[in-house]
Amino acid sequence: MHTQMSNFEVLFTEGHARRGRLKLAHGVIETPVFMPVGTYGAVKTLTPTDLENAGTQILLGNTYHLYLRPGLEVLGAFGGLHKFMNWQRPILTDSGGFQVFSLGQNRKISEDGVVFRSHLSGDKIELTPEKAAEIQRVIGSDIAMVLDECVALPATQEQLDQAVLRSYRWADRFLKEPRLKGQQIFGIFQGGTDIELRKKSLGLTLELPVDGIAIGGLSVGESHDEMIAVLEGVAPHLPPKLPHYLMGVGTPLDILEAVNQGVDMFDCVLPTRNARNGGLFTSDGLLNIRNQSHKLDDKPIDLECSCETCRGYSRGYLRHLFLTKEILGCRLATVHNVHYYHRLMLGIRSSLEAGTFRSFYEQWKPRLRAAYASEKSTDSVFGSGAQQE
């Protein structure tokens, strides 16, 4: 029961890994793709031109936060988020489910939806599948995510079972709502680290007329190895004709491993959040620009990088900007980190086109594991990518 299969085309495969092309209302996306997080309709410190120059094809916006600010009245008056923020390329919006899940005891879940208090005003707000669909219609996103129930791991079997069934029922209600012309809707399957429950949730979700499938409920407390085990368990069962999206993931190593298991789309706050904390991704690992060792260093962040920051600025200057709390430091660091992630994705796509992904994977897996798997060199939290930006 898929409505728009022709919008996604798989061009090359190698094992489970895929090189694809997704046609959306505001443009064509080459996959595998990484989506920078623009929670409030902005990727922190970057203009749309900065993002385009770095290679950004598609952004992620946050339904929950955009609903609270600027709100539907403003977004509607401006004709949607694309016009409001001057971004001409595609946008994916999450459903708000993860943000509500993050509120913990400050929310109440029922079959109708979720009732919670605004973290801004304290006002009581109800988020239902129908409301989530309405908000994303007004935002005008190219891809809208159904409302699901996300469960923190570890969780009881009862909690996981309930989340799977409720997510299915909520998705069914969401999909019965009017659809914005050209807007694609992705379903989300849950199940924690229980492979059989994951397969059940996936089967239920695929009974619905979805345009893509998202793997939800990962990067919420489980280890890297547990996450990869889940992906290995579900990879053979993912629908070959739909795009596969792993929500809120992750580190460069997470992404490489997930592509190897057939994932096409990613989002994560790590490149932008780490940048603002002085954590810079390089070919040799994560670099803390505040370190004394960079004081007199005239080299760029990464000799292998061609971004605006690496072409024009030294480590010594960037360190100076961070020590003096100059905002320019955050912007230059973010430009670099976003470019790094897009360069990684370009390398993956190129290897799939050339039929050399297996050798790319075997070359980069130990390199990324050594560089990033247990990185402790910045003040930011490095690991779970599903945190709020």
C-alpha positions, 0 to 999 in steps of 0.5 A: 500500500505505498502511494509514491514508489516512483519518487525513490529510485535505487541506482546502485547496490552493494550488499545491503548498501544502496545508492539512490535518488529521492524526488521531492517537491523542492528538489532531488536528493542523492542518497545516502544523505545527511540532514543537518538539524535546523530545530527552529528553522535555522541551523545554528550560526549558518545561513542557507548560502553557507549550507548550500556551499557546504553541500546540504541537500535537505534540512530537518525542522522540528515540529514541536518547536516550530509549533510553539515558536513562531506558531502556525499563524506566522508560518501560515502567513509566510506561506510555510517554512521554506519562504519564512527561512529563505531555504529553497531545497527540501525540508523534512520535519519530525513529528514532535514525538521525540521531543514529547518523549524527552519531557519525561514526567511532564507529559501524559500519553493516552490513546488520543495523543500526548498532553504536556506543558509548554516548556516556554509558557507552561500552557497545556498542549495536546499533540495528537496524530491529527494535530501533528499532520496539521502542523506539518501541512502548515510548515510545508515540509517535503517529508512529514513524519507520522506521530509515534511513541518513542520509548527510552532504553532499556524498557520493559517488554510491556512498554515496547509492545505498547509503543509498537501497537500505539505507533501503528494506530497513531500512524493510521490516524495521521495518514487519514488526514488531508495531505499537502500536495507533493508532501511525502509521509514516512512511517516509523517502526519501533521495538527497541532492541527486540528483533522480532518485535522490530519485524512485527512493527515494520510489517504493521507500518508497511500495511499503511500507505507510507512513502518511506520507512524510518527506524525510530527508537534508536540512539536513545540509550543503547550501545553502538553495538546494540544499535548495529545488531538491530540494524543487522536484524532488520536490514533483510526485511526493509522494503527495497523500493522505499527510502530508509531513514535512521532517525537521530544518528549519529557518529561518522562510524554509526553512519558508515555501519548503517549505510552498510545495513541499507540505511539511506537517510540520517540526521544528527546534532553532533556536527553542529553541537560539537562545533559550538563546543570547539569539537572539530571533525577531522580525518584523524579524529575529533580535535578540541580547538581550545587545546594549548597545542593549537596556540601557534599552529598555522595549519587548517583544521584538516589538510584533506578538507576544502571547506571555507574554514580550512581554505582560509583560517588556521587552528591558531586563529580558531583557538583565539576565536573560541577563547575570546568567545567570538561568535565567528568561531562557532560559525567557522567551526560549524561550516567545517563540521557540516562540510565534513559530514557531507564529504563523508556521504559523498565518499560513500555515494561515490564508492557505491557508484564505482562498486567499491563500497566494500573496500571503502567500508573496510578502509574507513571502519577501523579508521573511524572506530579509532578516531570516534568510537570512544571520543572524550576530547570535547566538552560536548556529549559525544555518542547519542545523536538523538538529543535536542539541538 
